Amino acid sequence: MAEPTVLCSNDIMGGTPVLPGKRVPVQTLLDYLKGGQTIDDFLDGFPSVTRQRVVAFLERGAADEPWVSKIC
């Protein structure tokens, strides 16, 4: 089974949607991209996150904020 692209758990950042295993809120990624910054800019700021994880999140269509808020 494929690893989830978003994780929500009350034990991790109070249930905030995060990139699995990284405790980096997906909203942070969305804010970077909406602000005109690139994936590379985001990865520079969060070196524990892989490009593969970001691309998987974006390919799934998880960047649609209403979807993100409904998963948790």
ROMI-461155 format. One record per atom (N, C-alpha, C, O): residue number from 0; residue in three letters; x, y, z; atom name. Coordinates in Angstrom, 1 decimal. Example, Ala and Ser with C-alpha at 12.3 -4.5 7.8 and 13.67 -1.06 7.14 Angstrom:
REM residues 2
0, ALA, 13.2, -5.7, 7.8, N
0, ALA, 12.3, -4.5, 7.8, CA
0, ALA, 13.2, -3.3, 7.8, C
0, ALA, 14.2, -3.3, 8.5, O
1, SER, 12.8, -2.2, 7.1, N
1, SER, 13.7, -1.1, 7.1, CA
1, SER, 12.9, 0.0, 7.9, C
1, SER, 13.4, 1.1, 8.0, O
//
This chain:
REM residues 72
0, MET, 0.8, -1.2, 0.0, N
0, MET, 0.0, 0.0, 0.0, CA
0, MET, 0.9, 1.2, 0.0, C
0, MET, 1.9, 1.3, 0.7, O
1, ALA, 0.5, 2.3, -0.8, N
1, ALA, 1.3, 3.5, -0.9, CA
1, ALA, 1.2, 4.3, 0.4, C
1, ALA, 0.2, 4.3, 1.2, O
2, GLU, 2.3, 4.9, 0.7, N
2, GLU, 2.3, 5.8, 1.9, CA
2, GLU, 1.4, 7.0, 1.7, C
2, GLU, 1.4, 7.5, 0.6, O
3, PRO, 0.7, 7.4, 2.7, N
3, PRO, -0.2, 8.6, 2.6, CA
3, PRO, 0.7, 9.9, 2.2, C
3, PRO, 1.8, 10.0, 2.7, O
4, THR, 0.0, 10.8, 1.5, N
4, THR, 0.7, 12.0, 1.2, CA
4, THR, 0.5, 13.1, 2.3, C
4, THR, 1.3, 14.1, 2.4, O
5, VAL, -0.5, 12.9, 3.1, N
5, VAL, -0.8, 13.8, 4.2, CA
5, VAL, -1.2, 12.9, 5.4, C
5, VAL, -1.8, 11.9, 5.3, O
6, LEU, -0.7, 13.4, 6.6, N
6, LEU, -1.0, 12.7, 7.8, CA
6, LEU, -1.7, 13.7, 8.8, C
6, LEU, -1.2, 14.8, 8.9, O
7, CYS, -2.7, 13.2, 9.5, N
7, CYS, -3.4, 14.0, 10.5, CA
7, CYS, -3.5, 13.1, 11.7, C
7, CYS, -4.1, 12.0, 11.7, O
8, SER, -3.0, 13.6, 12.8, N
8, SER, -3.1, 12.8, 14.1, CA
8, SER, -3.1, 13.9, 15.2, C
8, SER, -2.3, 14.8, 15.2, O
9, ASN, -4.0, 13.7, 16.2, N
9, ASN, -4.0, 14.6, 17.3, CA
9, ASN, -2.7, 14.6, 18.1, C
9, ASN, -2.4, 15.5, 18.8, O
10, ASP, -2.0, 13.5, 17.9, N
10, ASP, -0.7, 13.4, 18.6, CA
10, ASP, 0.5, 14.2, 17.9, C
10, ASP, 1.5, 14.3, 18.5, O
11, ILE, 0.2, 14.6, 16.7, N
11, ILE, 1.2, 15.3, 15.9, CA
11, ILE, 0.7, 16.7, 15.6, C
11, ILE, -0.2, 16.8, 14.8, O
12, MET, 1.3, 17.7, 16.2, N
12, MET, 0.9, 19.1, 15.9, CA
12, MET, -0.6, 19.3, 16.1, C
12, MET, -1.2, 20.1, 15.4, O
13, GLY, -1.2, 18.7, 17.1, N
13, GLY, -2.6, 18.9, 17.4, CA
13, GLY, -3.6, 18.6, 16.2, C
13, GLY, -4.7, 19.1, 16.2, O
14, GLY, -3.2, 17.7, 15.3, N
14, GLY, -4.0, 17.3, 14.2, CA
14, GLY, -3.9, 18.1, 13.0, C
14, GLY, -4.6, 17.9, 12.0, O
15, THR, -2.9, 19.0, 12.9, N
15, THR, -2.6, 19.8, 11.7, CA
15, THR, -2.2, 18.8, 10.6, C
15, THR, -1.3, 18.0, 10.9, O
16, PRO, -2.7, 19.0, 9.4, N
16, PRO, -2.2, 18.1, 8.3, CA
16, PRO, -0.7, 18.4, 8.1, C
16, PRO, -0.3, 19.5, 7.8, O
17, VAL, 0.0, 17.3, 8.1, N
17, VAL, 1.5, 17.4, 7.9, CA
17, VAL, 1.9, 16.4, 6.8, C
17, VAL, 1.2, 15.5, 6.4, O
18, LEU, 3.2, 16.7, 6.3, N
18, LEU, 3.8, 15.7, 5.4, CA
18, LEU, 4.3, 14.6, 6.3, C
18, LEU, 5.0, 14.8, 7.3, O
19, PRO, 3.9, 13.3, 6.0, N
19, PRO, 4.2, 12.2, 6.9, CA
19, PRO, 5.7, 12.1, 7.3, C
19, PRO, 6.6, 12.2, 6.4, O
20, GLY, 5.9, 11.9, 8.6, N
20, GLY, 7.2, 11.7, 9.1, CA
20, GLY, 8.1, 12.9, 9.2, C
20, GLY, 9.2, 12.9, 9.7, O
21, LYS, 7.5, 14.1, 8.9, N
21, LYS, 8.3, 15.3, 8.9, CA
21, LYS, 7.8, 16.4, 9.8, C
21, LYS, 8.6, 17.3, 10.1, O
22, ARG, 6.6, 16.4, 10.2, N
22, ARG, 6.0, 17.4, 11.1, CA
22, ARG, 6.1, 18.8, 10.4, C
22, ARG, 6.2, 19.8, 11.1, O
23, VAL, 6.0, 18.8, 9.1, N
23, VAL, 6.0, 20.0, 8.4, CA
23, VAL, 4.5, 20.2, 7.9, C
23, VAL, 4.1, 19.4, 7.1, O
24, PRO, 3.8, 21.2, 8.3, N
24, PRO, 2.4, 21.4, 7.9, CA
24, PRO, 2.3, 21.6, 6.4, C
24, PRO, 3.1, 22.3, 5.8, O
25, VAL, 1.4, 20.9, 5.8, N
25, VAL, 1.2, 21.1, 4.3, CA
25, VAL, 0.8, 22.5, 4.0, C
25, VAL, 1.1, 23.0, 2.9, O
26, GLN, 0.2, 23.2, 4.9, N
26, GLN, -0.2, 24.6, 4.7, CA
26, GLN, 1.1, 25.4, 4.5, C
26, GLN, 1.0, 26.4, 3.7, O
27, THR, 2.2, 25.1, 5.1, N
27, THR, 3.4, 25.8, 4.9, CA
27, THR, 3.9, 25.7, 3.4, C
27, THR, 4.3, 26.6, 2.8, O
28, LEU, 3.8, 24.5, 2.9, N
28, LEU, 4.1, 24.2, 1.5, CA
28, LEU, 3.2, 25.1, 0.6, C
28, LEU, 3.6, 25.8, -0.4, O
29, LEU, 1.9, 25.0, 0.9, N
29, LEU, 0.9, 25.8, 0.1, CA
29, LEU, 1.2, 27.3, 0.1, C
29, LEU, 1.1, 28.0, -0.9, O
30, ASP, 1.6, 27.8, 1.3, N
30, ASP, 1.9, 29.2, 1.5, CA
30, ASP, 3.1, 29.6, 0.6, C
30, ASP, 3.1, 30.6, 0.0, O
31, TYR, 4.1, 28.7, 0.6, N
31, TYR, 5.3, 29.0, -0.2, CA
31, TYR, 4.9, 29.1, -1.7, C
31, TYR, 5.3, 30.1, -2.3, O
32, LEU, 4.1, 28.1, -2.2, N
32, LEU, 3.8, 28.1, -3.6, CA
32, LEU, 2.9, 29.3, -3.9, C
32, LEU, 3.0, 29.9, -5.0, O
33, LYS, 1.9, 29.6, -3.1, N
33, LYS, 1.0, 30.7, -3.3, CA
33, LYS, 1.7, 32.0, -3.3, C
33, LYS, 1.3, 33.0, -4.0, O
34, GLY, 2.8, 32.1, -2.5, N
34, GLY, 3.6, 33.3, -2.4, CA
34, GLY, 4.5, 33.5, -3.6, C
34, GLY, 5.3, 34.5, -3.6, O
35, GLY, 4.5, 32.6, -4.5, N
35, GLY, 5.4, 32.7, -5.7, CA
35, GLY, 6.7, 32.1, -5.5, C
35, GLY, 7.6, 32.2, -6.4, O
36, GLN, 6.9, 31.4, -4.4, N
36, GLN, 8.2, 30.7, -4.2, CA
36, GLN, 8.1, 29.3, -4.9, C
36, GLN, 7.1, 28.8, -5.2, O
37, THR, 9.3, 28.8, -5.2, N
37, THR, 9.4, 27.5, -5.9, CA
37, THR, 9.4, 26.3, -4.9, C
37, THR, 9.6, 26.5, -3.7, O
38, ILE, 9.3, 25.1, -5.5, N
38, ILE, 9.5, 23.9, -4.7, CA
38, ILE, 10.9, 23.9, -4.1, C
38, ILE, 11.2, 23.5, -3.0, O
39, ASP, 11.9, 24.3, -4.9, N
39, ASP, 13.3, 24.4, -4.4, CA
39, ASP, 13.4, 25.3, -3.2, C
39, ASP, 14.2, 25.0, -2.3, O
40, ASP, 12.7, 26.5, -3.3, N
40, ASP, 12.8, 27.4, -2.1, CA
40, ASP, 12.2, 26.7, -0.9, C
40, ASP, 12.8, 26.8, 0.2, O
41, PHE, 11.1, 26.0, -1.0, N
41, PHE, 10.5, 25.2, 0.1, CA
41, PHE, 11.5, 24.2, 0.6, C
41, PHE, 11.7, 24.1, 1.8, O
42, LEU, 12.1, 23.4, -0.3, N
42, LEU, 13.1, 22.4, 0.1, CA
42, LEU, 14.3, 23.0, 0.8, C
42, LEU, 14.8, 22.3, 1.7, O
43, ASP, 14.7, 24.1, 0.4, N
43, ASP, 15.9, 24.8, 1.0, CA
43, ASP, 15.5, 25.1, 2.5, C
43, ASP, 16.3, 25.0, 3.4, O
44, GLY, 14.2, 25.5, 2.7, N
44, GLY, 13.8, 25.9, 4.0, CA
44, GLY, 13.5, 24.7, 4.9, C
44, GLY, 13.5, 24.8, 6.1, O
45, PHE, 13.2, 23.6, 4.3, N
45, PHE, 12.8, 22.4, 5.0, CA
45, PHE, 13.6, 21.2, 4.4, C
45, PHE, 13.0, 20.3, 3.7, O
46, PRO, 14.9, 21.1, 4.7, N
46, PRO, 15.7, 20.1, 4.1, CA
46, PRO, 15.3, 18.6, 4.5, C
46, PRO, 15.8, 17.7, 3.8, O
47, SER, 14.5, 18.4, 5.5, N
47, SER, 14.1, 17.1, 5.8, CA
47, SER, 13.1, 16.5, 4.9, C
47, SER, 12.8, 15.3, 4.9, O
48, VAL, 12.4, 17.4, 4.1, N
48, VAL, 11.4, 17.0, 3.2, CA
48, VAL, 12.0, 16.7, 1.9, C
48, VAL, 12.9, 17.4, 1.4, O
49, THR, 11.6, 15.6, 1.2, N
49, THR, 12.2, 15.3, -0.1, CA
49, THR, 11.3, 15.8, -1.2, C
49, THR, 10.1, 16.1, -1.0, O
50, ARG, 11.9, 16.0, -2.3, N
50, ARG, 11.2, 16.5, -3.5, CA
50, ARG, 10.1, 15.4, -3.9, C
50, ARG, 9.0, 15.8, -4.3, O
51, GLN, 10.5, 14.2, -3.7, N
51, GLN, 9.5, 13.1, -4.0, CA
51, GLN, 8.2, 13.3, -3.2, C
51, GLN, 7.1, 13.1, -3.7, O
52, ARG, 8.4, 13.6, -1.9, N
52, ARG, 7.2, 13.8, -1.1, CA
52, ARG, 6.4, 15.0, -1.5, C
52, ARG, 5.1, 14.9, -1.6, O
53, VAL, 7.0, 16.0, -1.9, N
53, VAL, 6.3, 17.2, -2.3, CA
53, VAL, 5.6, 16.9, -3.6, C
53, VAL, 4.4, 17.3, -3.8, O
54, VAL, 6.2, 16.3, -4.6, N
54, VAL, 5.6, 16.0, -5.9, CA
54, VAL, 4.5, 15.0, -5.7, C
54, VAL, 3.4, 15.2, -6.3, O
55, ALA, 4.6, 14.0, -4.8, N
55, ALA, 3.5, 13.1, -4.6, CA
55, ALA, 2.3, 13.9, -4.0, C
55, ALA, 1.2, 13.6, -4.4, O
56, PHE, 2.5, 14.8, -3.1, N
56, PHE, 1.4, 15.6, -2.5, CA
56, PHE, 0.8, 16.4, -3.6, C
56, PHE, -0.5, 16.4, -3.7, O
57, LEU, 1.5, 17.1, -4.5, N
57, LEU, 1.0, 17.9, -5.5, CA
57, LEU, 0.3, 17.1, -6.6, C
57, LEU, -0.8, 17.5, -7.1, O
58, GLU, 0.8, 16.0, -6.9, N
58, GLU, 0.2, 15.1, -8.0, CA
58, GLU, -1.1, 14.5, -7.5, C
58, GLU, -2.0, 14.3, -8.4, O
59, ARG, -1.2, 14.3, -6.3, N
59, ARG, -2.5, 13.7, -5.8, CA
59, ARG, -3.6, 14.7, -5.8, C
59, ARG, -4.8, 14.4, -5.7, O
60, GLY, -3.2, 16.0, -6.0, N
60, GLY, -4.2, 17.1, -6.0, CA
60, GLY, -4.5, 17.6, -4.6, C
60, GLY, -5.5, 18.2, -4.3, O
61, ALA, -3.6, 17.2, -3.7, N
61, ALA, -3.7, 17.6, -2.3, CA
61, ALA, -3.5, 19.1, -2.1, C
61, ALA, -3.8, 19.6, -1.0, O
62, ALA, -3.1, 19.8, -3.1, N
62, ALA, -2.9, 21.2, -2.9, CA
62, ALA, -4.2, 22.0, -2.9, C
62, ALA, -4.2, 23.2, -2.7, O
63, ASP, -5.3, 21.3, -3.2, N
63, ASP, -6.6, 21.9, -3.1, CA
63, ASP, -7.0, 22.1, -1.6, C
63, ASP, -7.3, 21.1, -0.9, O
64, GLU, -6.8, 23.3, -1.1, N
64, GLU, -7.0, 23.5, 0.3, CA
64, GLU, -8.3, 23.0, 0.9, C
64, GLU, -8.3, 22.4, 2.0, O
65, PRO, -9.4, 23.1, 0.3, N
65, PRO, -10.6, 22.6, 0.9, CA
65, PRO, -10.5, 21.1, 1.1, C
65, PRO, -11.0, 20.5, 2.1, O
66, TRP, -9.8, 20.4, 0.2, N
66, TRP, -9.6, 18.9, 0.4, CA
66, TRP, -8.7, 18.7, 1.7, C
66, TRP, -9.0, 17.8, 2.5, O
67, VAL, -7.7, 19.5, 1.8, N
67, VAL, -6.8, 19.3, 3.0, CA
67, VAL, -7.6, 19.5, 4.3, C
67, VAL, -7.4, 18.8, 5.2, O
68, SER, -8.4, 20.5, 4.4, N
68, SER, -9.1, 20.8, 5.6, CA
68, SER, -10.2, 19.7, 5.9, C
68, SER, -10.5, 19.5, 7.1, O
69, LYS, -10.6, 19.0, 4.9, N
69, LYS, -11.6, 17.9, 5.1, CA
69, LYS, -11.0, 16.6, 5.5, C
69, LYS, -11.7, 15.8, 6.0, O
70, ILE, -9.7, 16.4, 5.4, N
70, ILE, -9.2, 15.1, 5.7, CA
70, ILE, -8.9, 14.9, 7.2, C
70, ILE, -8.7, 13.8, 7.7, O
71, CYS, -8.9, 16.0, 7.9, N
71, CYS, -8.6, 15.9, 9.4, CA
71, CYS, -9.8, 16.1, 10.2, C
71, CYS, -9.7, 16.1, 11.5, O
//
